[in-house]
């Protein structure tokens, strides 16, 4: 098992450069021809505390973090207790080594910084090493880094040691370093890198274990992007030139990526006083004729409920992103959950409607964000893209050609002045902005400043001309028309024939998932089928309007299904039952809400329990919830 | 032809062009000060020669929010307290539009207080009219942020324990570059101030005293007022922040004690509006953003390459 994939975990303290080091190493692995997938785990604090990043690299396609890992690089937390030089922050335990041993696979490799960490602090360390056949390299990475430059370069030393141990060509890393820095800093880093590499080669037997870097080859050039990049670039390529927001983890990723790009593409970014303003600004910019977007995470999105409803009632196109983290309230700021689903589907007063997309990987983030803008501007309705902290910070390689980088300036069902002149006006010459009768529910719009198109946009119920009205007939006509949009959108989306079913087509047991868990579920399907089971999976990435036909087809084709989601109350299963009005007796749930996403083995375990009709309890970090009935 | 040909017309505009032909009569109570705002706004727009279709009037909720039902332009009747974020984004999206926001004292200084502070400090080039009648009108007479201490209402039966907001001082402190107070009882001054406010290149805050004959008969808006610019007793430099501040304190103390002073309190010339500041810093394009979606020759930065950084 250890030869066909490398799962490299770099652990240390927040602020010690774990993130940037891992991204560079992931890129180096990608450039060498491998498929890579990163998983980031970090605490809600700025410096210190235990953080790690895993990079899974394989010749095969990788779609999840996998189970456990086989290479640990423990750097030590420079901001926690330093055993050699006394306390920084009191008596805090140094976790980069102690916290990371449980999931290290048998036969795995440990490299630890003996300049900062002491294995004497770890309970039964030697026994565990022997028991698990781990191969330990104690290297004074800090000392080595200090010798050539600065202590912070111990990351580089760790990467150099890694390369020597797994047989990875240093050229890829050196090239990346040369891209990122220059002058003395580059020279010092290269010295550290090479020194660590040579030290390991000279002083250790690197063939004593089976962990090595796999070999692969890409047919075309790849790029390393996260889900947040997918969303940001989707927006940009669809002509979004206005973003407004307020920082909140994990939404901040999309916000900062776009903010940095906007000046280069002639757009505007606004960091504003709160999330109500953020969404209201996007509504204002959209009303005035610009493709605009805002977004937040759970707590900030709660504030956006008002402008969201306003956008629907005034039929102002709007795209909002919701990047979920664990709640309730501020919950766990840096941990993923899928428990804002109902919040996103139902927030806002009255019978309000919105389109909700839920992408599952960076490519889908890109595609669905583009689609979100197309639908929002064609149907004049708020469209949400909901994803989570996991997908937000996960990097995967994607073919560079996937991104077309062709901006789309179309404003959908917006009229030009010539078209306004031809459009319906009432007997007093007023443009009928909210006409009752269009077939697909969409009454074309005008933009302030256009001749002949003036109207009043109001969050109150209004007549076709935009006048506030409580007339019963008008009310019914307007409500029916707005509702009709959802049906038209569903019909539109159904035209895209997408392949969402994964695995053995004739299988009798189904797994159902949404969003960021999809890749993990699909990996579990492969393993279950390898284990002799017959399983298939359905990933749903359109939450509203719900793809009822597709879901029914799938559920009709299996005798029972396990719904996998990161939530305590099985919100997604509830959504399926509500939308289909049935299947309650055949849908059981696998739930996880400890702050970490599923690993494939947990899903395999639960599916086997269900298929074999056993009464076993699943692993303590997950919960199986039996079918609830209709 | 521009995509927005209503903008920048240099023509005579009659104020009746802003009167919607088919609108119902205003539902404001007889004697309401809001009629005065409507009249002054129409007059000011006509004086400036604004085509109704180049004007975007954003309102909040309340009696003041009904303004754009009786004022015929592009309008956005938003939600309670949120007219400013909608309005300022519209101005950013199309800097050629004449953008005016309006709200009541509850809407503007209460629920929308945060937006007021931030829009003022950013100095967006727009005009903000706050209908100040010291009471919640449409929800039937509750105490508002500008109601005087001791004001009795169904929600403050023992009398308001809170000191009122000082709108002018708040506007100035927050960073508004034009601060004035006018009153519905003086339509000529009101029109003049609105003209100035709209011509001013930056955030203009106009605290507009409007009497509420139904819920707040005690409000001081009924007493005779003094125009501070016309009176020798109140000679001060409107471009001096400290002097303006002092005058505001005097006025705001006096408002609840018998004398109503109106006029321009602070006019800061030469400071960049937010749009100018953003353009100066390279974070906003010169061309109005909304134009480019209709402009076939617009450069869409097709060569912009975000991919390189990920290779």
Interface residues (C-beta under 8 A of the other chain):
Chain A: X27 X31 X221 X222 X223 X224 X225 X229 X233 X236 X239 X241 X242 X244 X261 X262 X263 X264 X265 X266 X267 X268 X269 X270 X272 X273 X274 X276 X277 X278 X280 X281 X282 X283 X284 X285 X286 X287 X288 X289 X290 X291 X292 X306 X307 X309 X310 X314 X400 X403 X405 X406 X407 X409 X410 X411 X414 X416 X417 X426 X428 X429 X430 X447 X448 X449 X450 X451 X452 X453 X454 X455 X456 X457 X458 X459 X460 X466 X467 X468
Chain B: X1 X3 X4 X5 X6 X7 X20 X21 X22 X23 X52 X53 X54 X56 X58 X68 X69 X72 X73 X74 X75 X76 X77 X78 X79 X82 X85 X86 X87 X88 X89 X90 X91 X92 X93 X94 X96 X97 X114 X115 X117 X118 X278 X282 X283 X284 X285 X287 X289 X290 X292 X293 X294 X298 X299 X300 X301 X302 X304 X305 X306 X307 X310 X311
